[in-house]
Amino acid sequence: MSAGVPTEFNPPGPEDFNLPPIIHGVDWFTKPVLVSALTVVVIVWFFWGATRKAAVMPSRLQFAGELGYNFVRNSIARDAIGSQEYMKYVPYLCGLFFFILLNNVAATIPLIQFPTFSHVGWAYTAAIMTWVIYNAAGIRKHGWWGYFKHQTMPAGVPWWLMPLMIQIEFISNIVVRPISLSLRLFANMFAGHILLLVFVLGGEYLVFESGKIALAGVGIVTWIMGLAIAGLELFVQAIQAYIFVVLTAQYIGSAIAEDH
């Protein structure tokens, strides 16, 4: 409101995700970079503290660390990759899971309130890392030609359909996977954050700038709904980290499997 005159509500949009540099003149040092760096520090501190004084009777921190590690190792890596070769991929999957999880959850932490993966470049980077790892694992297991055959020539397909199947399987298994993996994570984080912005900024407008008492009451209700959506977003943030890592493990498992 300016001089008693209500101002127009400007809804949030993609431009709200273009954050300025934290340090003037250092263009690359933005809030997503800071959040991701803090995430790495927290993960290293957490697992270092959990394993520093490991004991038969674990402390609370050790118990929490073992619980998180065992969840990724047993419920994701072993189930998706298989009991023979899964252990070599557990460090990557565990680090990836907690990195994505903490960066997602940062969107609901006061004073941070920004999901790193709402910037598509971060999601692309995580997906490209997964793409390199599962393809490298498959090539190491089967060789270049064996892996290409494994990924593009399903068993039991008639020879006259094979030229078409090779193209379909190549696009599906080699090209589309990193794109779908990254866009799923990015879209959920972007949409969830912009929805929260709508409720928070909309409530602020109704309470402080609309100039109408009745709308101020609606604004308070809007804030309450925003809190409910924030709780739902917390669930979505955890689920998206889980889905990303489960699919990563499945891609690795399919790349090193003996049959297609």
Buried (B, 14 or more C-beta within 10 A) or exposed (E): EEEEEEEEEEEBEEEBBEEEEEEEEEEEBBBBBBBBEBBBEEBEEBBEBBEEEEEEEBBEBBEBBBEBBEBBBEEBBBBBBBEEBBEEBBEBBBBBBBBBBBBBBBBBEEEBBBBBBBBBEBBBEBBEBBBEBBBEBBBEBBEEEEBBEBBBBBEEEEEEEBEEBBEEBBEEBBEEBBEEBBBBBBBBBBEBBBBBBBBBBBBBBBBEBBEEEEBBEBBEEBBEEBEEBBEEBBEBBBEBBBBBBBBBBBBBBBBBBEEB
